[in-house]
Amino acid sequence: VLSVYDTKHKTLKKILSKGNGPKEILALGDVFIDGKNIGVLDFFKKCILKIDLDGTHLNSYNVNDYFHDVINISANDAVLYKEVTSNKDVEQYLLTIYSLPNQKVKNQFLKIDPILSEERAFTSLTSLYNYNDTVCFFQVCSDTIYNIFPDRLEPRYILNYPKKEQFKNIYFNKSYDLIKFGEKLKESGLIMRSEEHTSELQSHSFISYAVFCLKKKNNT
């Protein structure tokens, strides 16, 4: 499920396996680098595993919900993202700031619209990434890149592009069926992703990850 590669693309070792054991995962949702360790989000088990680069199990943290993406915002806190609400009778949010040692929610941002989240789930791809030591967030069907802090969410950039207003009208029109919605999105110039750089390759089909680091070339 999880492997370490060198800079020549050679597989050095496999460090995490699929399974139901305490040191295995069932459904790999996301990974993040925490110093010399790796955090692994297991979607089905609703937990985060911490392992080192040798695959040694360091800790496990229950997150008590089905989250799709994760990134560490500090030594003890993580940002968790979920695509759709799992209970329409309870207010739920796209972003959750979670204390790992205490295993409890510290903050939540961006309330989920339960109707739109169910009908538009395929557009709910997201980017959680680090930029200049700040965690940033961008979601498809949004026009804002946010800075995330443990206690607040701040707009970093407001994106402007042709047919922006047309796109927003399409997204919030609940009368469109899935096919018509997809056709209208193509016409509107949808912005799909915002990232500083690619730090991981993921294949949901095979539940696999390639984790690697990019080093800047020293020209001096």
Secondary structure, 3 states (H helix, E strand, C coil): CEEEECCCCCEEEEEECECCCCCCECCEEEEEEECCEEEEEECCCCEEEEEECCCCEEEEEECCCCCCEEEECCCCEEEEECCCCCCCCCCCEEEEEEECCCCEEEEEEEECCHHHHHHCHHHCCEEEEEECCEEEEEECCCCEEEEEECCEEEEEEECCCCCHHHHHHHHCCCCCCHHHHHHHHHHHCCCCCCCCCCCEEEECCCCEEEECCCCCCCCC
